[in-house]
């Protein structure tokens, strides 16, 4: 076979592989059974929706808390139930008034939001939530207001996802490693922050504890490179073997976290602050606004470091062509070590911010967004830091906005569907460069 034929077939092969991989990921994210099934969860929230003693069928409710967001509809008896994984945690139950009959609303003069109730799962493992339904004026949020609120939430999620995705992209660009343990580096940052500022541990002030947690996360990246990745690089271990090692490291760290903090959900201080009305129906807490500001400042500082500093330029040179960079006198090992430190610090910061966004810290929280990080990196272009940021913003927006049309359990799959579509037309990603193979 000639080089021309090989070059012509290579892009088609890359497209096929990308589509197959993205399809597999999307299938893995689709829940096998209904999200409201209570058999697999030890605790249950249930209730009734009735109008003058008559049951209302088909009324939609949303239960949000540890374990994610679940949707359920009342049956022919007006009853509903969902299974939840945690005890001693607070859950928010929201009744969708759009699914009530015309002219009917949830009525409670003592409550500004009668269709939304917060309940705490006690020791008994059972909680009942009932709504009083009657004739009244329904407060309806327009589709445009909901869309704007989701866009703001998507930008916030995309920015914090971008912090982690940029580090993942840098590691791949300089070493060729697809680091499946990057999600655990995100989790480590949140756990380190909890140990430093949590009331049951050191209880340091936030302005001191959070920077120390980021430093510890950067130190984790340094230690992993010293004891694991650098020795493997010197032995010239292939990228497939390195990927398998990263999967094993991911599983090891994940269950170490579970051993030390348990399987429950833990909260950082001020994890449930009041929300402020900004404009229209857009509501953000002070912590949300601070998180967005921190992400923007860090991303701008990182961009300046990558484009203006000698070390940043060396990082880009190694990402483009490691052999040529080494021949030009660049200390590749030193730069790669710096990249691991930067990636660890960014992952730690992302973990702290994500713990407030969820909200809560779990032993597997990083693994829950790992596929989204890889999606952002592939969507933006492999090995390009700016591409990872652009991809993360697109993924964050799609994940949040798509929940206006599809169930919340499937919102992650929407981002992966867009990934498949873009790879069909641009296999190298949005900002990636087309390469000749063969």
Helices and strands as residue ranges (DSSP letters): H 3-29, E 43-51, E 54-55, E 60-65, E 68-73, E 79-84, E 90-95, G 97-99, E 104-106, E 116-120, E 126-128, E 131-135, H 143-175, H 182-197, H 206-224, I 225-229, H 230-234, H 239-261, E 275-279, E 282-285, H 286-308, H 310-320, H 322-327, H 332-358, H 365-380, H 385-401, G 402-404, G 408-410, H 411-425
